[in-house]
Amino acid sequence: MTDREAFIALNQVAGLGAITVKRMIESFGSATAIFRASERDLLRVPGIGTERALAFRRELEQVAADGEIARAAERQVQLVTWADSAYPAMLRAIADPPLVLYVTGDVAALAGPSVAVIGTRRPTPYGRELAQQLAFMLAKAGYVIVSGLALGIDTQAHRGALQAAGRTVGVIGGALDCLYPRENAELAQTMAAQDGAVLCEYPFGRQPDRQTFPMRNRIVSGLAKGVVVVEAPLRSGTLITVDQALDQGRAVMAVPGRADSLASAGCHRLIRSGARLVTSADEVIEELQELLPVVTHRAGTPPPAVGATRPPPVSPEERKLLEHVGTEPVHMDTLIYESGLPAGTVNALVVGLQIQRRVKLLPGGLVQRA
C-alpha cells in the first residue's frame, strides 16, 4: 500500500477526519503505518478514546482503496490526495484539509488565483444580476471563480464566469455521483468541460445532508484568497463560509443592498463589523492586492504581488479591547471582565477585528493577536 492509497482508504473510514489523521501520522510516521497500528497504539493518539479506537481498528481492517480507485476511473474522476503534488497549496494550508479531493474537470483550476463568490439560495433580481456581473468581470481579469454550485447566488457566479470564458470551480456537499441540486447537473458538466472543475471530499455514494454542506464550506473558502458575499440574510448558511474564511485568514468582502432588504441584512452586518464594502470587480481586486498577485491572464505565472494596503483605523472600543489581547491566547470571558464591556459588544468587536485580521479566534473561545 502506498501513502496515496492509504489516504483514499482512510477517507472512507467513518468519523475519521483530517486533524485525527494528522495526529496519527505524527504518532506512527506515515499514512500507511496507521493500518499497522493496534487498538492500543490508537489509544495513545490524542483525542482518540476507547470507543473510537475500537471502531477505527475494525474499519481499518476492512477498508481498501482499490474499489474506490476503480470507481473513479470508470467515472473519469480524478482522486487528489495529500500525497499528490497536484493537491492545491492554498487548501493544503488550512487546519483540516480534505484527505482526498474527488475532481471532475481540470485539476489545474484548483491551483489558479481564486475568488469565492457566495450568497443566499433565494436572491433578489439585484443579487442575481450583481453576482453574475462580478463573476464575469473577475473571470475576465483571470481569477478562478469558486462557489458551492447551489441554487441562487452560487449558480449566478458560476454562470458569470462561464460567460466570460473563464474558469469556475464548484464544491458540492455530497459525492459526485449524488450531485445536488440536480437542477445544476448540466451546469456542472459545462464547468468541467470549460477548463473548470466540480469537486467534493466524499466517497462515491455519500448523499448530501445537513452535516456535509457546512463541511464543504471550508473548502470553498480554503481554495480562495478572498470571499465576496453578494446577498445573505442574517441566518444564512453563507455566514458559515465567512466564519471559515476568517479562521483561514482570507479576505472577507460584502456587497451592500437596499437598507430595508432582508436578503442583504447579513452583508450589512459584515460591513459594520469591518468587512470590505465592494460594489465592483475592481474593488475586489484592490482588496486582494495585499494577498494575491495581480492577474493579467488566465494561464501562466502571475506577476509579483503589489504592496500591502493600509489597514483600516480602529475605533476607541476596538482599541480598548486590543489592550487586553496579546500574543498569548486569552479567553473571551477574560476579555469581557478585563475590558468592562458588555458580552455582546465584545463578541461583535472580536468578529470585526478578526475580519480586519488584527486578531484570530482559536478553539475553546480563545483570542490572540494575529
VMD Tcl script that draws the C-alpha trace (Angstrom):
set ca {
  {0.00 0.00 0.00}
  {1.27 3.46 -0.92}
  {0.58 6.62 1.05}
  {-1.76 7.73 -1.72}
  {-3.77 4.51 -1.45}
  {-3.73 4.86 2.33}
  {-5.34 8.32 2.17}
  {-8.03 7.07 -0.21}
  {-8.80 4.22 2.19}
  {-8.68 6.42 5.30}
  {-11.13 8.83 3.68}
  {-13.72 6.04 3.72}
  {-13.46 5.44 7.50}
  {-16.50 6.91 9.24}
  {-15.71 9.66 11.75}
  {-12.04 9.93 10.78}
  {-11.14 13.49 9.84}
  {-8.07 15.39 8.77}
  {-6.99 16.53 12.23}
  {-7.11 12.99 13.65}
  {-5.21 11.63 10.65}
  {-2.54 14.30 11.17}
  {-2.17 13.16 14.78}
  {-1.99 9.54 13.67}
  {0.78 10.32 11.19}
  {2.68 12.21 13.90}
  {2.36 9.16 16.14}
  {3.09 6.41 13.60}
  {5.24 8.13 10.99}
  {3.18 7.73 7.82}
  {-0.31 7.15 6.46}
  {0.46 3.51 5.63}
  {1.70 2.90 9.19}
  {-1.77 3.75 10.50}
  {-3.05 0.45 9.09}
  {-0.47 -1.47 11.13}
  {-1.38 0.25 14.39}
  {-3.05 -1.84 17.06}
  {-6.01 -0.75 19.14}
  {-3.59 0.01 21.97}
  {-1.47 2.14 19.62}
  {-4.54 4.07 18.51}
  {-5.47 4.77 22.11}
  {-2.23 6.71 22.50}
  {-3.20 9.17 19.77}
  {-4.52 12.42 21.32}
  {-8.28 12.72 21.01}
  {-8.99 9.03 20.43}
  {-10.79 7.27 23.26}
  {-11.50 3.59 23.82}
  {-14.69 3.51 21.77}
  {-13.20 5.30 18.76}
  {-10.01 3.25 18.85}
  {-12.04 0.03 18.66}
  {-14.23 1.37 15.84}
  {-11.26 2.66 13.85}
  {-9.36 -0.61 14.26}
  {-12.31 -2.61 12.93}
  {-12.78 -0.34 9.92}
  {-9.08 -0.17 9.12}
  {-9.08 -3.96 8.81}
  {-11.88 -3.87 6.24}
  {-11.43 -0.70 4.18}
  {-9.42 -0.65 0.94}
  {-8.58 1.82 -1.81}
  {-8.88 -0.48 -4.84}
  {-12.65 -0.30 -5.23}
  {-12.76 3.49 -4.95}
  {-9.92 3.90 -7.44}
  {-11.73 1.65 -9.91}
  {-15.00 3.57 -9.49}
  {-13.16 6.84 -10.06}
  {-11.59 5.51 -13.26}
  {-14.99 4.37 -14.56}
  {-16.47 7.84 -13.96}
  {-13.39 9.75 -15.19}
  {-12.96 11.28 -11.75}
  {-9.51 12.24 -10.53}
  {-8.55 11.49 -6.93}
  {-6.14 14.04 -5.47}
  {-4.71 13.18 -2.05}
  {-2.33 14.72 0.45}
  {0.39 12.61 -1.19}
  {-0.11 14.21 -4.61}
  {1.74 17.29 -5.87}
  {-1.49 18.39 -7.61}
  {-3.16 18.99 -4.24}
  {-3.85 22.77 -4.15}
  {-1.38 24.57 -1.89}
  {-3.95 27.05 -0.56}
  {-6.24 24.26 0.61}
  {-3.39 22.16 2.00}
  {-2.52 25.03 4.36}
  {-5.86 25.12 6.23}
  {-6.27 23.40 9.58}
  {-8.34 20.48 8.29}
  {-7.78 19.95 4.55}
  {-9.73 17.06 2.99}
  {-7.77 13.83 2.80}
  {-8.96 13.28 -0.77}
  {-10.47 15.54 -3.41}
  {-12.76 13.90 -5.95}
  {-12.43 16.08 -9.04}
  {-14.16 16.08 -12.39}
  {-12.76 18.55 -14.90}
  {-9.34 20.21 -14.81}
  {-7.42 19.80 -11.55}
  {-5.21 22.74 -12.59}
  {-8.18 25.05 -11.99}
  {-7.76 24.43 -8.27}
  {-4.30 25.99 -8.29}
  {-5.19 29.25 -10.05}
  {-5.65 32.59 -8.25}
  {-9.22 32.26 -6.98}
  {-12.04 34.34 -5.52}
  {-15.10 32.81 -3.85}
  {-18.41 34.47 -4.76}
  {-21.17 33.23 -2.48}
  {-24.60 34.12 -1.17}
  {-28.17 33.14 -0.49}
  {-30.12 30.46 -2.34}
  {-33.03 32.92 -2.60}
  {-31.54 36.07 -4.10}
  {-33.36 39.14 -5.33}
  {-33.09 40.13 -9.02}
  {-30.49 42.70 -7.90}
  {-28.41 40.00 -6.23}
  {-28.59 37.62 -9.17}
  {-27.52 40.30 -11.63}
  {-24.70 41.62 -9.47}
  {-23.30 38.15 -8.69}
  {-23.20 37.34 -12.38}
  {-21.57 40.67 -13.27}
  {-18.93 40.40 -10.54}
  {-18.03 36.84 -11.53}
  {-17.92 37.80 -15.21}
  {-15.50 40.69 -14.62}
  {-13.33 38.78 -12.15}
  {-13.09 35.84 -14.55}
  {-12.19 38.24 -17.37}
  {-9.38 39.53 -15.13}
  {-8.05 35.99 -14.82}
  {-9.43 34.84 -11.49}
  {-10.96 31.41 -10.96}
  {-14.45 31.80 -9.50}
  {-15.15 29.38 -6.65}
  {-18.62 28.74 -5.26}
  {-20.85 25.98 -3.94}
  {-22.92 25.11 -7.04}
  {-26.09 25.76 -5.02}
  {-29.13 27.48 -6.45}
  {-29.20 31.26 -6.25}
  {-26.04 33.36 -5.96}
  {-23.71 30.37 -6.44}
  {-25.36 29.46 -9.72}
  {-25.17 33.05 -10.99}
  {-21.48 33.27 -10.06}
  {-20.65 30.09 -11.98}
  {-22.66 31.27 -14.99}
  {-20.97 34.66 -15.00}
  {-17.54 33.05 -15.12}
  {-18.60 30.75 -17.96}
  {-19.98 33.69 -19.95}
  {-16.55 35.30 -19.66}
  {-14.96 32.08 -20.97}
  {-13.23 31.85 -17.61}
  {-12.65 29.06 -15.14}
  {-15.01 28.29 -12.30}
  {-14.89 25.65 -9.55}
  {-17.91 24.22 -7.77}
  {-17.62 22.49 -4.40}
  {-20.58 20.23 -3.66}
  {-21.89 18.90 -0.37}
  {-22.13 15.23 -1.33}
  {-20.49 12.67 -3.58}
  {-20.02 13.42 -7.26}
  {-22.43 10.62 -8.15}
  {-25.03 12.16 -5.82}
  {-24.83 15.69 -7.24}
  {-27.17 18.17 -5.57}
  {-29.09 20.12 -6.66}
  {-29.99 18.06 -9.70}
  {-31.09 21.23 -11.47}
  {-27.41 22.16 -11.79}
  {-26.23 18.89 -13.32}
  {-25.91 20.43 -16.79}
  {-24.15 23.48 -15.34}
  {-21.66 21.19 -13.58}
  {-20.90 19.39 -16.84}
  {-20.32 22.69 -18.63}
  {-17.99 23.91 -15.88}
  {-15.87 20.76 -16.09}
  {-15.77 20.91 -19.89}
  {-14.69 24.58 -19.90}
  {-11.40 24.06 -18.04}
  {-13.08 24.38 -14.64}
  {-13.86 21.70 -12.08}
  {-16.50 20.26 -9.79}
  {-15.25 18.57 -6.66}
  {-16.07 17.12 -3.27}
  {-14.32 15.25 -0.48}
  {-16.82 12.42 -0.13}
  {-16.52 8.81 -1.34}
  {-18.93 7.65 -4.02}
  {-22.45 7.07 -2.76}
  {-22.43 9.66 0.02}
  {-25.70 11.59 -0.08}
  {-25.61 15.26 0.96}
  {-27.11 16.15 4.33}
  {-27.12 18.89 6.97}
  {-23.64 17.89 8.08}
  {-21.95 17.74 4.69}
  {-22.96 21.20 3.48}
  {-21.32 23.14 6.35}
  {-18.24 20.92 5.95}
  {-17.85 21.77 2.27}
  {-17.82 25.50 3.09}
  {-14.27 25.31 4.43}
  {-13.18 24.03 1.00}
  {-14.90 26.92 -0.81}
  {-13.05 29.48 1.31}
  {-9.90 27.34 1.52}
  {-9.39 27.38 -2.24}
  {-9.71 31.18 -2.48}
  {-7.70 34.17 -1.33}
  {-10.87 36.11 -0.62}
  {-14.61 35.66 -0.21}
  {-17.24 38.01 -1.65}
  {-20.73 37.80 -0.14}
  {-23.34 39.19 -2.53}
  {-26.59 38.64 -0.62}
  {-27.09 36.85 2.70}
  {-29.84 37.08 5.33}
  {-28.83 37.24 8.97}
  {-29.31 33.49 9.44}
  {-27.85 32.47 6.11}
  {-25.62 29.41 5.82}
  {-23.36 31.66 3.76}
  {-22.11 33.18 7.01}
  {-20.66 29.77 7.94}
  {-18.36 30.13 4.96}
  {-17.42 33.61 6.20}
  {-16.50 32.15 9.59}
  {-14.34 29.55 7.86}
  {-12.71 32.24 5.73}
  {-11.84 34.27 8.83}
  {-10.32 31.23 10.53}
  {-8.23 30.62 7.40}
  {-7.02 34.22 7.16}
  {-8.90 35.02 3.94}
  {-10.09 38.47 2.95}
  {-13.84 38.98 3.52}
  {-15.85 41.35 1.35}
  {-19.56 42.11 1.17}
  {-21.83 43.80 -1.35}
  {-24.34 46.27 0.13}
  {-28.03 46.07 -0.73}
  {-31.10 48.17 -0.03}
  {-31.30 49.37 3.55}
  {-34.59 47.52 4.04}
  {-33.57 44.34 2.18}
  {-33.69 41.23 4.38}
  {-31.65 39.44 1.72}
  {-28.75 41.84 2.41}
  {-29.04 42.05 6.21}
  {-26.14 39.63 6.70}
  {-23.96 41.62 4.29}
  {-24.72 44.83 6.15}
  {-23.75 43.24 9.45}
  {-20.47 42.04 7.94}
  {-19.72 45.55 6.66}
  {-20.46 47.07 10.07}
  {-18.08 44.51 11.57}
  {-15.25 45.55 9.26}
  {-15.67 43.56 6.05}
  {-14.63 45.49 2.95}
  {-17.61 47.04 1.18}
  {-17.32 46.24 -2.54}
  {-19.54 47.12 -5.48}
  {-17.32 46.18 -8.42}
  {-14.69 43.70 -9.55}
  {-12.06 46.45 -9.40}
  {-12.73 46.93 -5.69}
  {-12.48 43.18 -5.09}
  {-9.13 43.04 -6.89}
  {-7.92 46.09 -4.95}
  {-8.75 44.37 -1.65}
  {-6.88 41.24 -2.71}
  {-3.74 43.01 -3.84}
  {-2.02 42.67 -0.48}
  {-2.68 38.92 -0.51}
  {-2.79 37.95 -4.17}
  {-0.66 38.83 -7.18}
  {-2.41 40.94 -9.82}
  {-3.58 38.65 -12.62}
  {-3.10 39.66 -16.24}
  {-4.21 36.45 -17.95}
  {-5.78 33.12 -17.11}
  {-2.84 30.85 -17.79}
  {0.82 31.12 -16.88}
  {2.65 32.66 -13.97}
  {1.17 35.88 -12.49}
  {3.41 38.92 -11.94}
  {4.77 39.80 -8.49}
  {2.37 40.91 -5.77}
  {1.56 44.56 -5.21}
  {2.36 46.18 -1.86}
  {0.03 45.86 1.09}
  {-2.79 48.31 1.62}
  {-3.13 50.40 4.78}
  {-5.23 48.66 7.45}
  {-8.46 50.41 8.49}
  {-8.33 52.57 11.64}
  {-9.52 51.06 14.90}
  {-12.39 52.53 16.88}
  {-11.95 53.55 20.54}
  {-13.78 50.42 21.69}
  {-11.63 48.21 19.45}
  {-8.51 49.88 20.81}
  {-9.70 49.29 24.37}
  {-10.27 45.63 23.63}
  {-6.92 45.22 21.88}
  {-5.18 46.42 25.06}
  {-6.17 43.11 26.61}
  {-5.26 40.86 23.65}
  {-1.64 39.83 23.21}
  {0.43 37.13 21.57}
  {-0.67 34.68 24.27}
  {-4.25 33.42 23.89}
  {-6.83 34.94 26.24}
  {-10.33 33.62 26.88}
  {-13.37 35.61 25.77}
  {-14.70 35.63 29.34}
  {-11.45 37.22 30.49}
  {-11.73 39.86 27.77}
  {-15.26 40.71 28.89}
  {-14.15 41.01 32.52}
  {-10.94 42.99 31.90}
  {-12.37 45.36 29.29}
  {-15.54 46.08 31.23}
  {-17.53 45.96 28.00}
  {-20.83 44.05 27.62}
  {-20.52 40.46 26.36}
  {-22.45 41.24 23.16}
  {-20.19 44.19 22.41}
  {-17.04 42.13 22.94}
  {-18.32 39.37 20.65}
  {-19.12 41.89 17.89}
  {-15.77 43.65 18.30}
  {-13.85 40.36 18.09}
  {-15.64 39.48 14.84}
  {-14.76 42.87 13.39}
  {-11.12 42.65 14.49}
  {-10.97 39.16 13.03}
  {-12.23 40.42 9.67}
  {-9.57 43.15 9.81}
  {-7.00 40.38 10.52}
  {-5.93 42.06 13.76}
  {-6.89 39.09 15.96}
  {-7.64 35.43 15.40}
  {-10.18 33.28 17.19}
  {-8.84 29.95 18.44}
  {-10.74 26.83 19.53}
  {-12.20 26.94 23.03}
  {-13.21 30.60 22.91}
  {-9.61 31.89 22.94}
  {-8.50 35.09 21.21}
  {-4.98 36.02 20.13}
  {-3.25 38.85 18.26}
  {-2.94 37.98 14.57}
}
mol new
graphics top color blue
foreach p $ca { graphics top sphere $p radius 0.5 }
foreach p [lrange $ca 0 end-1] q [lrange $ca 1 end] { graphics top cylinder $p $q radius 0.2 }
display resetview
